[in-house]
């Protein structure tokens, strides 16, 4: 079974500082990976997916198959980035998304 | 375009009872997935329905069952409720099965006492 690990439960950074959220996955095939975000009092929503290779709200994530990682990065954090972030891996056999435990990001002014 | 809606928003049930949670998918979406999110954890996949058929299942016992209707709305049924079933239940719809973007509802908070 796939497993997605987010080792940090909480990341606290100052506005303008870089932020990196770690995500490691266990999957022997070609993974499809996502970052979902949940802002306060809002529903869970897609932030970005690795196949699109795009930057969303200044965030980027690079798939590193050697390290089985998909870390999320932003060079200059903003207060509006404060939210809960979930890394997820899609498994075609079973049509399931496997989520990590989530990382809460708090950006202080 | 309407988003994913779930009902009810909160529910309290007694151990051993049965519960039905409902989800209306986003307009045009034919695939619905259900997730259980315990406090402080990420969502866990329960199952997916595509064109009214179960199309994938996570590690949940048979007392978790579902339905999808011709209009693609869906129900999650849980029989013989246990205290550990207390969680936020999330429904997500997508345009088609496969690794397409999932659009989530606000969830139903179930408390089993």
Interface residues (C-beta under 8 A of the other chain):
Chain A: X1 X4 X6 X32 X43 X44 X45 X46 X49 X86 X88 X90 X92 X94 X95 X96 X97 X98 X99 X100 X101 X102
Chain B: X3 X4 X33 X35 X40 X41 X42 X43 X44 X45 X48 X50 X55 X56 X57 X58 X59 X90 X92 X97 X98 X99 X101 X102 X103 X104 X105 X106 X107
